[in-house]
Amino acid sequence: MSAILSADDLNDFISPGVACIKPVETLPALPAQQAANEYEVVLDGQHPSSSSANGASPAQISLTDCLACSGCVTSAEAILVSLQSHSEVISTLDAAPALRVVGPDAQGNFKVEGLENEDAKLFVASVSSQTRANLAAACGREVSESQAGHMLENLLRGPEGLAKGGKWNNSFEWVVDINVARDATLALGTAEVLSSPTPGVSAPSTPILSSSCPGWVCYAEKTHPYVLPHLSKVKSPQALMGTILKTTLSRKLGIPPNRIWHVAVMPCFDKKLEASREELTDEVWARSGLPGRGVRDVDCVITSKEVLMLAESRGLSFFDFQKSASSVPPSIPFPDDKVHAFLFPKKGSRNPSRIAGSSGGLLHHILQTKAAQIAGSEIQINRGRNADVVEYSVTVNGEPVFKAARYYGFRNIQNLVRRLKPARPSRMPGGKPFGSARRPAGKAASLDFSFVEVMACPGGCTNGGGQIKIDDAVILERKNISGKPGPQEQKDWLAEIDEAYFSGEDSQSRLDSGSPENNSGGVSHSYIDDTLAYWSSMTGIGLDRLAFTSYREVISDVGKGSATESAAHLAGKAGGGW
């Protein structure tokens, strides 16, 4: 969801008189003696009730089914919010004793204890920098983003955190910074845009549109399928991190992916939608290579504000946790030396500069890399009609050689996709194509963009819909604000979050001396490429399946034909008799 929409706004649930028809399409014919409507609908994460004792198998409906229907997508989002939440984290932690990783021994080997319990899982977590910045602002100006990260790690891993309560005193074995996966997506995304594609991956159409924002991707799939060939195929940092964790741990520890439970802490509700995509499961990278209902790379996503709820679920206050690095308990090494060095760099992670924005900095990184490849080039910036539309050019002697743009917020996204919409041919002899006459003069030049960074939330990811807001009760109390905060207070609050995000400690970059990457924002492409090649070799899976994804048009049948016609059609498909 965008920043202007929250779970509290979802009031469009299917009415009682409208049946969900999706699962009926794959059901076998019912025996003649069975009455109508004897199939039980079971949503992801739920268990069938005893009412299905009549012998009929429960009709399993995944979130993807609900999104494919698209008649009640926001209702499906509401369901997802309830299934992926702090309550789900607590219930999973308390379901069984956690698997314990022991090692390394003298030979460098690891072993897993507790496998005899089929319900036991190994718990790992990944955390976004936007969440840490939001939590730092909630704590007060005296707490930095990195200190908020230490507080969060103490909650997830420390003895005084989640492990202090619950039936089994479980906690997370590793807590990883998503920024390291973001660096990998920067390198992969830059190679994709600058014509250095990964073998086995076809290049998107120009202009290439970023795809790390799931709200934007869902919008494109459901309403503007003609832009799907333009979407970058590189996985988002959240998705890539999930694949790295599941593949490496399952290979190195010899356990199946379903014994590893990965939670991502993100600034956005739509990341819950992304985690539920069938394109982001082990069905793609370990089995058929095609989307399917496999084991998710990210099992659960919680937002920044749900971190506070997670602590409260154990009777704790997030703001009471220690914020020093020394307070974080040491963890065992990750069971692969090279992947460990990548996931836990000695100098820590760093956020992009302020000019790169708060959404990961892919556009800025591409521009820097392109400029570094051309001697005497410079980057020119042209402001658009509002702060969320910016156009960029890499120029040589005043002549543009590369163009890119930033479009944030659905108001601006609608203008972008309208300019990309292909004109329909006229059926009249000599007639002009539909759409060409309505395009304002000069707008066709926007198609010269090589890359466009698209984000659903105005202002970028620090303004995500899952972030703690100025009008949340906890912030009103901590800031002693009486009454409803106005626009200026909201603006000041976002400025505090951005300040925490951009003032994070900058690590020493892992760069090769004299390489072009010295001017590409502190990310060494050679280091990333070497690490990804090792990962692919270690897992025995090609990067085209590990680091890239796909998209599909979502076609809605809602409103097409009468309910009677739909029922008759589905009855025929199922064999009739019901």
N, C-alpha and C positions, 0 to 999 in steps of 0.2 A: 504494500500500500504506500501511497505517497504520503508526504508529511501532513497533507490536509485531510487524510482519512485515517480513522482508527477503528479498532474493533467495536467501539461503542456506537459507531455510526451505521453498523450493518443491520438493517431492518427489512431486508428484501427476501426473507426466507420463503421457500416454496409454500404456497398456501395448502391447507389440508386437502383441498379438492383436486390437487394436481399430483399425480403419482410420478415417482422417479422411474423412468422407463429404461434406463441404461442397462441394468443387469439382465433384463429379460432377453436381450438380444442373443445371449450365449447360453441360455438355459435349455436343457433337454425338455422334450414333451412330458407333461405330467400324466401319470396314470389316470384313467377315466374316473376312478373312484375318489380321487383327491379333489377337494374343493378349490375354488379360486383363491388367489392371494395367499398361498401357504408358504411362500418363500420369505425367509427372513433376511432383511438387509443388514449387513454387518459392515461398519466403516472401519478403515484402517485403525489399528490400535485397540479395537474392541473385541470382545469374545462373544460367540453365539450363546444365546440363552437356551434354557431347557425347552422353550416353546417349539424348537425345531425337531422335537422328538418324533415327528411324523415321518421322518426319513428324508425329507427334502434338504438338500445341501444349502447352507447359507449362501446368499448371493453376495460375493465379495465386491465392494466398491472402493476403488482407490481414489485419491484426490485427483489423479489424472483423468479418471472417468468424469468426475464432476466438472473439471475444467473443459473437457471435451464437449460436454453438454452445453456449457456456457450460458445457460438460461439463468443460472443462480450462482455465478462465479463468486460473488462476494459472500454468499452464504457458505460456499465451499471454503473460502478463506477463513471465515469465522470458525468453521469446524476445525480447520488446520491450526488455528491459534490455540484451540482447546487441546488438540492432540499433541502439539509441540509447544510446551510451556514449561514453566518452572515446576509445575505439579508433575509433569511427565518425568522430569529429571529426578525428583524426589522418589517417585514410585519405582523408577527403574533402579535407582541406587539401593532401595530397600527391598527389592524383589529376591535377592539371593546374595551370598557372600561374593565379593569381587574376585576375579582372577588376579593372582599375584605373579609378577615377573621377578625372577631371581637371577642374579648374575651381574656382570659376567664372571665365569669361573677362570681358572688358570689358563684354559685354552680359548677364552674369549666367548664361550657359549652361554646362552641364556636358557632358562627353562620356565615353564608356566605351571603354577600350582593351582589346584582347585578345578581342574577340567572334568573331574568325575561328576560335578554338579552341572547338569545340562543348562540350567538357567543362569549360571555364573557368567559374567562378562568382564572384559577389560575396558576400563573407562579412560578416555582421552578427551581433551578439550582444546579448542582453538579460539583465539580472542582477537577481535579487530581493534585497530588503533582508534577508530572513531568512537567505539564504546569506551575505551580507556579515557579518552578526552572528555566524554560526556560525564563519566563517573568522577573525573578530577574536578570538573566544574561544579558538580553536585556537592563535592566535599568542601569546596572553597578554594580561593585563589592560592592558598598556601600549599596545595597539593598539586604536583605535576602529573602529567600523563603516565610517566613511568612509575611513579609512586602509586597511582591508582591501579596500575597493573600488578604491583606487588600485593596490594590489598586484595585484589580479585584472585590472585593465585593462592593467597593464604586461605581464602574462602573455599576454593575448589580442592586444594591439595593439603592444606595445613591441618595439624592436629586440633586446632581450635576452630576449624571451619565446619564443613559438612560432615567430616568424619567424627565430630563430637557427638552427633546424634544419630538417630535412625536405628533400625533393627540390627544392621551389620557393621555400622561405623565405616561405611565405604567412602572412598574419595577418588579423585582422578589421579591416575598414575603420572601422566604428563599434561602440561598446559603449554601450548605452542602459540607463538605470535604469527598471525595470518600475514603479517607484512613480508615474511620470507617467501610465501607463495605469491604474494603480490609482485615481488621483484621478478619471479619467474614469468608471471603473466606479462610484465612489462617487456621482457626480452622476447617472448614468443609473439606478443602483439605487434611489437616493432618490426620483427622479421616478417610477419604476415603482411603488414602495410607496405614495407619497403622492398617487396618482391623477393623475399628469401623464404619461401614457404617450406614447411616440414614435409618430407617425403610421405606420400600417401594421403595428403590433405589438399583438397582443391582450394584455390584462392577464392575468397568472396568477390562479388562484383563491386566495382567502384561507383560511388564512394563507400568505403568500408565503415560500418557503424559499430560502435562498441556494444558489447553484450554482457557486461558485468552487472548491469542493473536488471534484476528479474521483473520488476514492475514494468519497465520498458519492453522487455522481451515478451512478457505475457500480453501486453497491449498490442504489440506488432503481430503476434501469432493469431490473435482473435479478431483484429479489426483491419489490419493492413498487411496481408500476407505477401503482397508484392515487394515488401522491403526485406523479406527473409533472406533472399540471396545476398543481401548486402551485410548481414550480421556477421561480425567476427566469430570464428569458430573456436577461438581460444577459451578454455574454461575460465570462469571467474576465480579469484583467489580462494573464496570459500570452497568451491567445488574442487579445485586443484589440490588444496590442502587435504580435503577428505580422501581423495584418491591416493595421495602420497601416504597418508597414515594407514589406510586400510590395506593397500598393496604391500607396503614394506613390513608392517607388523604381521600380516598373515603369512608372508613368505619366510620371514626370519624366525618367527616363533612357532611356525607350523600349526597355526590355528585358523579355522575358517573365518571369513569376514563377518559372519553373523555373531561371532563371539566377541567382536570389538564394537564398542558403543561410543560413537563420536558426537559430541555436542559442540556447536559453534555459537559463539556469543557475538551478535551482530547489531548494527544500528537500525535494522530495517525489518518490518514484518514480512515483506515480500521474499526475504531470504528463506522463509519457511516454505514458500511455494517452490523456490529453486531446489531446495533439498529434496522435495517430493517428486522431482522430474524422473521419469523412467530412463531418460538419457544419462542420468548420473547415478548408475548402480553398477554392481559387479557383473550384471548381465552383459554390459558393454565391454568392459576391459578383461573379463575372465572367461566369458563363455562365447556367445554368438557374435559379439561385436555389434549387435543391434539393440535398440531400446527394449526393455522388458521389466517385468516385476521381480527384480533381484533384490539384493541387499543394498540399502542406501549407503553412499559414501559419507553422507552427513545424516545421522539418525535423528537429530533434534536440533532445532535452532531456538535460542532464547534471545530476547532483545535486552538492551541496556536497562530499561526499567524493570524487566523481569529478574535481573540480577538482585535488585533490592528485595523483590518478593521471594527469591530463592533463599536468601539469608533469613528472612522473616519466617520462612517455613520451618527452619530449624531453631527458631527463637533467638536469632542473632541479629545484630545491626551491622550492616556493611561498613558504616562509618567508624566503627570501633576497631577495625582490623589495623594491625601495624602496617606502616607504609615503607619501611626501610627494606633494602635488598637483603640485608643480613637476616631479616625475620622470615624469609621464605625458606622452607626446609629443602635440603638438597634432594634431587631425584636421581634414580639410577640412570645410567646412560641409555640412550635409545639403542636398540639392538642392531645397529649398523653404523659403523664409524663415519662413513662419508655422509650418510643422511643425517646423522646426529650433528655433524659440523654445519650442515646446511640449515637445519631446523633451529639450532641453538648457537648462532654465531657469537664468537667471543666478545665482539664489540657491540652486541645487541643490534636492534633494528633501528631504522630511522624513518621519519615521515618526509614526504616531498616538501619542497619550498612553498611558500605562500602563493607564489605565482602559478604553481602547478595545480592549485585547488585542493579541495578536501576529499576527493573521490578516488585517490590512488595515483593520480598524475600520469596516466597513460598518454594522453594527448601531449603534455609537456615533454615527456620522455621521447616520444616519436619526433617532435620538432627539434629537440636538442640533438638527437642522433643524426637526423637528416642534415642539420646545419653543420655538425662536426665532419660530415663526409664531403662537404663542398667548401673549398678554401675561399675565404672572403665573403661568405654568406652571412646574413643576419636575419633575425626573426622580427617581423612586423606584426603589430596587434591592432585590430580594428574593432572597436566596440560596436555592438549591435543596438537594437531598439530598446533593450533592457540589460540589466547586469548579467542575466543568465544566457545571453547570446553573444558570443565573441568569435570573430574570425581571425585566422592567423595565416601568415605567408612567410615562407623562407625565400628570401630574395637575394639575387646577385646583381649588383649594379642597378638596383631599383626594379629589376624584372623578377616577377615571381616564378619560382621553379617548383614549388610545392605549396599546396593550400590545404588547410584544415579548419575545423570549427568546433565550437562547444555549444550544445543545446541542452539546457537543464529546464526541467519543469514541463508538465504536459501542455501548458499553453504554447510554449515554444516548439515542443515536439510535434504538435499538430501542424504547425506551419512547415516544419521540416518534411514530414511524410507527404504533405500536400504537394510540395515542390518535387518530390521524387515519384509521385504517382504518374505512371505512363498514360499518355493520351490515348483515348479509344478511337479507332478508325471510324470515320463517318460512313454510313450506308448509302449516302446520297452521292451520285457521281460528281466529282470535283469538290465535294464538301470538305471543310477543314476538320481535322481530328478533334474530338471532344476533349476539352481541357486545355488545349493550347491557347485558345483565345482568352481564357480567363486568367492565364498566368501573367502577372504584371511584367511590364518591360524590364529586362535586366535580371529577372529572377533565374533564368536558365543558367546563369553563370555559377549558381550554387552547385551545379552538378560537376563543376571542376574540382570540387573538394576530393582529396584522396582519402581523408579520414574525418569522421565526426564523432566526438565523444558525447554520448547521450545518457542522461540521468533523469529519472522521474521526479526527484525531489528538487525544488528550487534551492539554490545554494549548495547543492551537493550532499554527500553522504553524512556529514556531521549534522544535517538537518533531517535525518531519516525519521520515518514514522514511529520507530520503536525506541527513540531516544527519550530520556527524561526531559520533560518540558517545564517551562517556567511556571505554568499554572498547575503542575502536579502538587499535591498536598505536601509532600516531603520538602519540596523546594520553597513553597510559600512559608512553611514553618521555619526552615533553616535561614531564610533571608528576611524573616519577620515582615513579610508583605501582607498587607491587609487589603481585601478587595480583589477584584479581578485584574490581573496585569494587562496593561495596554500594549499597543504596538511597539512603543519605544522600549518597554521592559523586555518584550520578546526579542527585539533586535539586539539589545544589550546582552541577553542570555546567550543567543547564538554566537555573539562576538566572544564571550567567555569560553565557549566550547572550542571555537576556532583557535583562540589564543593558546589553549591547552594543547590542541592538535599540532599547531605549527611550531610551538616552542619546545617540542620533545628533543631530547638530547640526540644530536646527530652523530652517528657512528662513523668511524674511519672506513671509507669505502674500500671494497675488495676489488681493486682495479689493477690491471696490468700496466706497468709504466710504459708510456709512449703509445698506448693503444687509443683508437678513436673513442672508446668508451669513457675516457677521462672527461669528456664534455657531455656525457649523456645521463647526468643526474645521479651519479654514484652507484650505478648498477653495472657490474661487469658481465657483458654478454658471454664472454669466453668461459667464465666461471659457471654461469647458469647453464650454458650449453653442455659443459663437461659433466655437471651434476645430473642434468636430465638424461644424458646419454648413459651414465652409470646406472641411474634408476631404471631405465628401460632394459638395460642388459641384465641387471640383478633380478628383475621380475620376469624377464622373458617376454615382455609385451611391448609392442611398438608404441612410440609416442603418439601416433595418430589416434590410438585408442585410449591412451593414458591422459593426454593433455588437451584434447579437443572434443567438442561436442557437436550436436546437431539440433535443428529446430523443425517444427512441423506446423502446418496451417491447422487451426482449430475451426471446424465448421459446425455451426449451430443449426439444429433443426427446429429450434423454438419458434413458434409462430408460423411454421410452414405446414399447411394442411390442418384438418380438424383432428381433434382428439380421437374421434371414432375411426378415422382413416389410419391414424398411427397405430391404434390398438389392433385393428384388423390386420395391418401389415406385419406387426410384430407377432401376432398370434399365428399367422401363416408361417413365419420363419421358425417359430418354436414348435410347429407341428400341430397346433390347434388343440382343442379339447379343454381349454381353460377359460 
